[in-house]
Amino acid sequence: STFLAAVTRAKPRIADYPFTTVVPNLGTWIPPLSGRKRDAEQGEDQAAGSTGLVLCDVPGLIAGASQGVGLGHAFLRHIERCRVILHLIDATSENLIEEYHMINEELAQYGSGNLANMPQVVVVNKMDQVEGGEEAKQELADRLKEAMGHTRLMWVSAKEKEGVDDLMVRMSSYVGKMKESASVAVVANTSS
């Protein structure tokens, strides 16, 4: 929720304890002004159009969510509508690799298992709180990349808004590429 509030105008409930988010929250990220016009009279950004991103902040999943434990099905259902999963991981967690695996197991076990095949970008939040400096951060990055099986890993501090602008610009580009490849696939399928 802190991340959603940092990159959108959404006002989700934020507290200093886990599982604060109890319902999915939506927010729209609007890219920086470069290349877009500003309404001089209103002083407001024009609509984001196809360059903005709608973000869905899904409450933390618990083990068994795919089987309906807690509100797992309700939360996982929202993820099915997404193009890319932005998987936020708490850098201060003592079990972040295990938590990463648990979430991905829940994604694989839900419904037809298609969620496990969705592209993911893994974001380590609270980078400002990683103890041990760059060496500890690199060790954590190596462990995560091994667990992830890809290299789409970024670091942010949502609370301090460090790295969030870069992440969102990259996410916009990545989602744009996903849309293009989906359009090409649809065109290819309809013309055969």
C-alpha positions in Angstrom: 0.0 0.0 0.0 2.9 2.3 0.7 4.1 1.7 -2.9 0.7 2.4 -4.4 0.5 5.6 -2.4 4.0 6.6 -3.5 3.3 6.2 -7.3 -0.4 7.1 -7.6 -2.9 9.4 -6.0 -4.6 6.4 -4.3 -5.0 6.8 -0.5 -4.9 3.2 0.8 -4.8 2.5 4.5 -1.1 2.2 5.6 0.1 1.0 9.0 3.3 -0.2 10.5 2.4 -3.9 10.6 2.0 -6.7 8.0 -1.3 -7.4 6.2 -2.7 -3.9 6.7 -4.3 -4.1 3.2 -7.5 -6.1 3.6 -9.1 -5.2 0.2 -7.5 -4.7 -3.2 -6.8 -1.1 -3.9 -6.5 0.5 -7.4 -4.4 3.5 -8.4 -3.4 4.9 -11.8 0.2 5.9 -12.4 0.5 8.8 -14.8 3.9 9.2 -16.5 5.9 12.3 -16.0 4.9 15.3 -18.1 7.6 14.9 -20.7 5.9 14.5 -24.0 2.4 15.3 -22.6 0.6 18.6 -22.5 -0.6 20.4 -19.4 -4.0 22.0 -19.3 -2.9 25.6 -18.7 -6.2 26.7 -17.2 -6.8 23.8 -14.9 -3.2 23.1 -14.1 -4.0 19.3 -14.3 -2.4 16.5 -16.3 -4.4 15.3 -19.2 -5.7 11.7 -19.1 -3.0 9.1 -19.1 -4.4 7.3 -22.1 -2.6 4.2 -23.0 0.7 5.4 -21.4 -0.5 5.2 -17.8 -0.7 2.1 -15.8 -3.5 0.9 -13.5 -2.0 -0.8 -10.5 -3.9 -3.2 -8.3 -2.5 -3.5 -4.8 -3.5 -7.0 -3.7 -3.3 -7.8 0.0 -0.5 -10.2 1.1 -1.3 -13.8 0.3 -0.9 -16.5 3.0 -0.1 -20.2 2.5 -3.3 -21.9 1.3 -4.7 -18.9 -0.5 -5.1 -20.9 -3.7 -7.3 -23.3 -1.8 -9.4 -20.5 -0.4 -7.7 -19.9 2.9 -8.4 -16.4 4.1 -9.6 -14.3 1.2 -7.1 -16.0 -1.2 -9.5 -16.7 -4.1 -10.9 -13.1 -4.0 -7.4 -11.7 -4.1 -6.0 -14.1 -6.7 -9.0 -13.4 -9.0 -7.8 -9.8 -9.3 -4.3 -10.9 -10.4 -5.8 -12.7 -13.3 -6.7 -9.4 -15.0 -3.1 -8.1 -14.8 -0.5 -8.2 -17.6 2.5 -8.2 -15.3 2.9 -9.1 -11.6 4.9 -6.6 -9.7 6.0 -8.8 -6.8 7.0 -6.6 -3.8 9.3 -8.2 -1.3 10.1 -6.8 2.1 13.9 -6.4 2.5 13.6 -6.6 6.2 12.0 -10.0 6.2 14.0 -12.8 7.7 12.4 -15.4 5.3 12.1 -13.4 2.1 13.2 -16.3 -0.2 10.8 -18.7 1.4 8.0 -16.1 1.2 8.8 -15.5 -2.5 8.5 -19.3 -3.1 5.3 -19.6 -1.1 3.6 -16.8 -3.1 4.7 -18.3 -6.4 3.4 -21.8 -5.3 0.1 -20.2 -4.5 0.0 -18.6 -8.0 0.8 -22.0 -9.6 -1.9 -23.8 -7.6 -4.6 -21.3 -8.2 -7.2 -22.2 -10.9 -5.5 -23.5 -14.1 -2.1 -22.4 -12.9 -1.8 -19.7 -15.5 -0.8 -17.1 -12.9 2.5 -18.8 -12.5 3.3 -18.2 -16.2 2.6 -14.5 -16.0 5.6 -12.2 -16.3 6.9 -10.9 -13.0 9.1 -8.1 -11.9 10.4 -8.6 -8.5 10.9 -5.5 -6.4 12.7 -5.4 -3.1 11.1 -2.7 -1.0 12.7 -1.0 2.0 16.2 -1.0 0.4 17.1 1.8 2.7 16.8 -0.7 5.6 19.1 -3.4 4.3 21.8 -3.9 6.9 25.3 -4.7 5.7 25.6 -2.2 2.8 26.2 -3.0 -0.8 27.8 -6.4 0.0 24.6 -7.6 1.8 22.4 -6.2 -1.0 24.5 -8.0 -3.7 24.3 -11.3 -1.7 20.5 -10.9 -1.4 20.2 -10.0 -5.1 22.2 -13.2 -6.1 20.0 -15.4 -3.9 16.8 -13.8 -5.3 17.9 -14.1 -8.9 18.7 -17.8 -8.3 15.2 -18.3 -6.8 13.5 -16.2 -9.5 15.0 -17.8 -12.6 15.1 -14.4 -14.4 16.8 -11.0 -13.8 13.9 -8.6 -13.5 14.9 -7.4 -10.1 14.7 -3.9 -8.8 15.2 -2.1 -5.5 13.1 0.7 -4.1 12.2 2.4 -0.9 8.5 3.2 -1.3 8.3 5.2 1.9 11.3 7.4 0.9 10.2 7.3 -2.8 13.7 6.1 -3.8 13.8 4.2 -7.0 10.1 4.3 -7.6 10.2 6.7 -10.6 12.8 4.6 -12.4 10.8 1.5 -11.6 7.5 2.9 -13.0 9.2 4.2 -16.2 10.7 0.7 -16.7 7.3 -1.0 -15.8 5.6 1.2 -18.4 8.0 0.2 -21.0 7.8 -3.4 -20.1 4.0 -3.5 -20.1 4.1 -1.6 -23.4 6.2 -4.4 -24.9 3.8 -7.0 -23.5 0.9 -5.2 -25.1 2.7 -5.0 -28.4 3.6 -8.7 -28.4 0.0 -9.6 -27.4 -1.3 -7.5 -30.3 1.1 -9.2 -32.7 0.0 -12.6 -31.4 -3.7 -11.7 -31.8 -3.1 -10.4 -35.4 -1.1 -13.6 -36.1 -3.9 -15.8 -34.8 -6.7 -14.0 -36.6 -5.0 -14.0 -40.0 -4.2 -17.7 -40.2 
